[in-house]
């Protein structure tokens, strides 16, 4: 009988080389942790910004806010960074801080399991087995495509692909294209492909709230001044932070604050769509903030073009060269593009197994649960970024990730200073936190705004947004609260 596969050992293994994983590697090295390995299943670092290459891919948070505070970039070419520029930024940060050597590309996680008797994580990958004292997950939650279950989809003879797996070899010129979905991705895709195609049908389940984006090219003088005057860049970042944070007024303070934001959205609709019938069709029937509002100046005008049709009836079936609506209309289609979002629980979470033999996915299927979005009871020596109740609907994800990175690094530093080998959040601490999140979520626009979204669970609860101000969250995570953990 052969024993277990030999494994190389490391102090820290990090899963994912996106904003979370790269940020962790940089700050761990700064704190004196050099025995760090970052596992990345893709052929390049960058996370969602190397995976999503669809036309128009860009951030919906201004770039001076959607970047690390420790690595400001005065040279953003636009207010909102586009995919390629954001990916270049991440590569530059990783290179400057010498963390590229810690990243193992083309290395997929197959299984990560806590071995209690050895107090280590045993991590099986597509390129071998490792063990680690600490396992940190920075796996993105928007990592795997979700496809709709449509009758007859397997009979479709045209080209079909998801926005996450854009086929750049497929020419859309003169094609009859159907796009399913109206989320943030589709809002970016539609204006890009509309001029190319012969006919574009957008299948809309619910209309998104669209508010002005006000994107523009930055001038060389502006970039020069921001580079020469660091305080100016900090002030710009702070201004954007305050504007984005104000969305919390709608989200969890009082939904009556929605009226100015809705007025802005209705003004955008009236200004950009001339056809009254179309305008009515794309007017949301729920409170703004109930699901993610989208910044765009190009989407609504694209819908008003002669070669575009917005269909609100559901899809009855897909045929070899057409789609049939529930109203009985048959629409010819050559190319089918799914803009239907991502799986709620990524596969990686099914492969991370804690002390009691349960995976993170098992726990999340039961209910969203973490402590501060970073620790999970039953998972010793484990921390994560953007776990349930560690994301915010009113702030840049990078702000929240940096708060979590600071907390995690402080935790590992505290353990090192104490000579401790094991840490696990107390169950009662986690339960108290979840109850606090449930209580504070009651009455929020996410639960009472009249829509369904990835903000909510199938049962109608909060799926994982932090129901308060991001600066309050940062205060809670600025220091590792060892008293909330079992430390040995």
Buried (B, 14 or more C-beta within 10 A) or exposed (E): EEEEEEBEEBBBBBBBBBBBBBBBBBBBBEEEBEEBBBBBBBEBBBBBBBBBBBBBBBBBBBBBBBBBEEBBBBBBEBBBBBBEBBBBBBBEBBEEBEBBEBBBBEBBBEBBBBEEEEEBBBBBBEEEBBBBBBBBBBBBBBBBBBEBEBEBBEEBEBBBBBBBEBBEEBEBEEBBBBBBBBBBBBBBBBBBBBEBBEBBBBBBBBBBBBBBBEBEEBEEEBBEEBBEEEEBBBEBBEEBBEEBBBBBBBBBBEBEBBEEBBEBBBEBBEEBBEEEEBBEBBBBEBBBBBBBBBBBBBBBBBBBEEBBBBBBEEBBBBBEBBBBBEEEEEBBBBBBBBBBBBBBBBBBBBBBBBBEEBBBBBBBEEEBBBBBBBBBBBBBBBBBBBBBBBBBBBBBBBBBBBBBBBBBBBBBBBBEEEEEBBBBBBEEBBEEBBEEBBEBBEBBBBBEBEBEBBBBBEEEBBBBBBBBBBEEBBEBBEEBBBEBBBBE
